[in-house]
């Protein structure tokens, strides 16, 4: 294969700013959420403190609350599909569909 052919078929790489936003922003949101929960329950170790809006479940019980998670899965799936569609719309040339690739 020629060098030009390889350049045409490789996907573009993410810019450093884009990588930082896509990796650091979710980590920042999780850390901020955890700190907010710690402040709300008044403890730096909130795992066994009541943290659910019903006033009964601890943070660990909330995280492993299966019925709640199962109820949220269809919405999470819909939001994931919407986010993927938005990403493909934002970067329409990120994926090159060719007859040779099929």
C-alpha positions in Angstrom: 0.0 0.0 0.0 1.1 3.5 -0.7 1.7 6.1 1.9 -1.2 8.2 0.5 -3.6 5.3 0.7 -2.8 4.9 4.4 -3.4 8.6 5.1 -6.8 8.4 3.4 -8.0 5.4 5.3 -6.8 6.2 8.9 -9.3 8.0 11.1 -8.4 11.5 12.3 -6.9 11.7 15.7 -8.5 13.7 18.5 -6.9 17.0 19.3 -5.3 17.3 22.8 -8.0 19.8 23.9 -10.8 17.4 22.7 -9.1 14.5 24.6 -8.8 16.6 27.7 -12.5 17.6 27.6 -13.7 14.1 26.9 -11.6 12.5 29.7 -11.2 15.2 32.3 -14.8 16.7 32.2 -16.5 13.4 33.2 -13.9 12.8 36.0 -14.5 16.4 37.2 -18.2 15.9 37.3 -17.9 12.7 39.3 -15.5 14.2 41.8 -17.7 17.3 42.2 -20.8 15.1 42.7 -19.0 13.1 45.3 -17.8 16.2 47.2 -21.4 17.6 47.0 -22.7 14.3 48.5 -20.1 14.5 51.3 -21.1 18.0 52.1 -24.8 17.2 52.0 -24.5 14.2 54.4 -21.8 15.9 56.6 -19.2 13.2 56.3 -16.0 12.7 54.2 -16.9 8.9 54.1 -20.6 8.9 53.1 -21.0 5.3 52.1 -23.0 4.3 55.2 -24.9 7.6 55.6 -28.5 8.1 54.4 -28.1 9.8 51.0 -31.2 8.8 48.9 -34.1 11.2 48.5 -36.5 8.7 50.2 -34.5 9.3 53.5 -34.0 5.5 54.0 -31.2 4.2 51.8 -27.5 4.8 52.4 -25.2 5.8 49.5 -24.1 2.2 49.0 -27.7 1.0 48.9 -28.5 3.8 46.4 -25.6 2.8 44.2 -26.7 -0.9 44.2 -30.4 -0.3 44.2 -31.3 -2.7 41.3 -34.9 -1.8 40.8 -34.1 1.9 40.5 -31.3 1.1 38.0 -33.5 -1.2 35.9 -36.1 1.6 35.8 -33.5 4.0 34.6 -31.9 1.8 31.9 -34.3 2.6 29.0 -33.8 6.3 29.6 -30.0 5.8 29.8 -30.0 3.8 26.6 -32.0 6.6 24.8 -29.6 9.3 26.1 -26.6 7.2 24.9 -28.0 6.8 21.4 -28.8 10.5 21.3 -25.3 11.4 22.4 -23.8 9.0 19.9 -25.9 10.5 17.1 -24.9 14.0 18.2 -21.3 13.1 18.1 -21.6 11.6 14.6 -23.4 14.8 13.5 -20.7 17.0 15.0 -17.9 15.0 13.3 -19.5 13.6 10.2 -16.1 12.9 8.6 -14.7 10.9 11.6 -15.9 7.6 10.1 -15.3 6.9 6.5 -17.7 4.3 5.0 -16.1 2.8 2.0 -17.1 -0.2 -0.2 -13.8 -1.8 0.5 -14.3 -1.8 4.3 -17.6 -3.8 4.1 
